Amino acid sequence: MTSAVPPTPPADAQAWGPPPVRTLRRSSTDRMVGGVSGGLAEYTGIDAVLWRVAFVLVTLAGGAGVLVYLVLWVLMPAAPLPAGQVPGPLDQFAQRIHDAVTSRTDAPRG
């Protein structure tokens, strides 16, 4: 047997626990059109430029890139805007469509 004391963890080491919850949202800071590529970049850790290139390549390969981008623009919720910034008309329109698509009604069916 040894009488060595186990090393203590460094003071800056994070406590073990559940990983932080990441949500897929359109970026309010890294955006060219709707913030979809920036949001995907924040969520996946892949640079936004690579997401933009992928959308362009898929568009050139068959045209589905624009459709996928528009669907993601509507389905992904917007990230909170920085203080003092107001959403543009297209963002407001996309938010209204997002709310209409994702809203759930409690009315009975039948």
N, C-alpha and C positions, 0 to 999 in steps of 0.2 A: 504494500500500500504506500501511496505517496501522500505527503501532507501539503502538496501544492494547492493553492487556492485558485479556483477557476477565474479567468480574466473577466473583468467587468466590461460591459459594452460601452462604447463611446457615448458621450453625453448627447451628441447630435444624432444618434441613431433613432430612427422612428420606432415606435412601439408596434408590435405585431398586431394586426387587426384587419378588418375587411378593407379591400382596396377602395379608393375613392370612386364614387359613382360618377360616371361621365354620361352626359346626355348629348344626343345628336341634335344640334341646332344650327341654323344658318348664322354665319358670323356677322357681327355688326361692325367689326373693325377690318377684317381681311376680306374685302369684297371688290369685285369688278362689276358684276351685274346684280346678282341676288344674294350673294354670300354663301351659295351652296358649296362651292369648292373650298372656301375658307372654313366653313363648318365641318366639312369632311376632313380637312387637314387637321383641325383642332381635335377631332374625335379619334382619328386613326394615327396621327403622328406623321403622316406622309405629307410632304410639302404641297401647298395649294397649287403651285405651278404644275406639278405632275398631274393633279386632278384635272386642271384646265386642259392640259395637253391630251389627257385621256378622253375628255368630252369632245374635243375637236377631232381626234382620230376616230372615235366611234361615229361622229357625225359624218365625216368624210367616207367612212367605210360603208355606211348604209343609211345614214340619216337618223338613227335612233338616239344619237347623243343629245340633240335638242329636245326630243320628247322626254328622255330620262331626266334631263336638267329641269325642265318645266314641272314634271311630276314631283321631283325632289323639292323644288322651290315651293310648291303648294303644300306638300306633306310635312316638310321639316318646319318645326316652329322657329320663330325668330328669336335670336338671343336678345337680352335686354340691351337697349341702346345706351351709349354713354350720355351722361348728363348734358342737357341742353340740345341734344340732337333729336330731330323729329323724323319719323319715317316718311319716305317719299310716297308718291301716289301708287307706284307699282307695288311697293311693300305693303301698303294699306290694302290694295286689291288682293294680293296674295294672302294676306292675313285673313281677310273676309272669307276667301275660298277655303283656307285651311280650317277656319272655325266651322264653316258649313259642312265640310267633309268629315271632320273629326268629332263634331258634336253628337251627343247621344241623347235621344229623347226617351223619356220615361213613360210616354203614352202607351197604353196597351194596344197590341196589334190585333186586327181581326175585324 
